[in-house]
C-alpha cells in the first residue's frame, strides 16, 4: 500500500512541475490600490492554494486534537470502571443488633441543664 501511495505522489509532483514549467509567465497582481506585485503564475496559484487550505488544515487538526482528548478520557473512565467491576467481592457482614432495654428500666438520658 505504501508503494502505491509513493507512486501517486511522484505522479502528482511530476504533473505539477510540468504545469509550472508550461505556465512560467509573469503576472501583475494589484493587492491594494497603489500596491502592485509582479510574480510568476505558479507562485500565485500556490499562494492562493495555501491561503485557502491552511485555515482548514488548522481547523481539522484542532478538531482531531479535541476528539482525541475526549476519546482518551472515555477510555480511561472505561478502564477504571472495568477495574472496579473486576475487583474481588468483600463479604458483607450483617449488622449487629443492639439489645433492647428491659421493661421497667429507665433508658439512659443526658442530664438537662434547666436554669
ZIMO-V580790 format. One record per residue. RES is the residue in one small letter. PSI is psi in degrees with one decimal (NA if undefined). D_CENTER is the distance of its C-alpha to the mean C-alpha in Angstrom with 2 decimals. Layout:
# ZIMO-V580790
RES&PSI&D_CENTER, RES&PSI&D_CENTER
This chain:
# ZIMO-V580790
x&-34.8&27.70, x&-36.3&27.04, x&-36.1&30.58, x&-42.1&30.11, x&-40.7&27.05, x&-42.9&29.13, x&-42.5&32.07, x&-43.2&30.11, x&-38.6&28.78, x&-44.0&32.34, x&-43.0&33.85, x&-41.9&31.44, x&-41.5&32.19, x&-42.5&35.91, x&-42.9&35.89, x&-37.2&34.18, x&-42.7&36.68, x&-41.2&39.60, x&-44.5&38.40, x&-40.7&38.10, x&-36.3&41.55, x&-24.6&43.16, x&30.6&41.85, x&70.0&42.35, x&145.3&44.05, x&139.9&44.03, x&140.3&42.46, x&123.9&43.01, x&128.9&40.12, x&111.8&40.80, x&-55.4&37.80, x&164.2&39.63, x&124.1&43.31, x&-8.7&45.00, x&107.1&41.97, x&138.3&42.52, x&125.4&40.60, x&119.9&42.30, x&173.2&39.98, x&151.0&39.93, x&-46.3&38.53, x&-33.3&35.94, x&-40.7&34.53, x&-41.6&34.30, x&-42.9&32.55, x&-42.8&30.01, x&-42.5&29.38, x&-38.9&28.96, x&-44.8&26.51, x&-39.2&24.36, x&-34.6&24.61, x&-32.9&23.34, x&-29.0&20.61, x&-44.5&18.97, x&-39.1&17.58, x&-36.1&16.13, x&-40.9&14.67, x&-42.9&13.03, x&-41.0&11.69, x&-45.4&10.39, x&-41.2&8.72, x&-37.6&7.07, x&-44.1&6.04, x&-39.8&4.93, x&-43.8&3.16, x&-45.2&2.08, x&-36.2&3.04, x&-40.2&3.40, x&-44.3&3.92, x&-40.5&5.65, x&-42.2&7.23, x&-41.2&8.37, x&-43.3&9.77, x&-41.9&11.44, x&-37.8&12.86, x&-42.6&14.17, x&-39.4&15.78, x&-41.3&17.26, x&-39.3&18.73, x&-42.4&20.22, x&-38.2&21.73, x&-38.5&23.18, x&-39.2&24.65, x&-37.8&26.25, x&-27.2&27.60, x&1.2&29.11, x&154.0&30.83, x&145.6&34.64, x&129.7&36.31, x&139.0&38.59, x&140.0&41.99, x&125.6&42.51, x&144.6&45.77, x&146.4&47.91, x&143.2&48.58, x&122.3&51.98, x&144.3&54.30, x&137.6&56.28, x&142.0&60.02, x&147.2&61.43, x&145.6&64.24, x&153.6&67.72, x&136.6&69.72, x&-5.7&71.85, x&146.8&69.90, x&140.3&68.10, x&146.0&64.43, x&133.8&63.45, x&160.9&62.55, x&143.3&61.61, x&138.8&64.40, x&134.4&64.17, x&100.5&65.14, x&122.8&67.08, x&NA&68.88
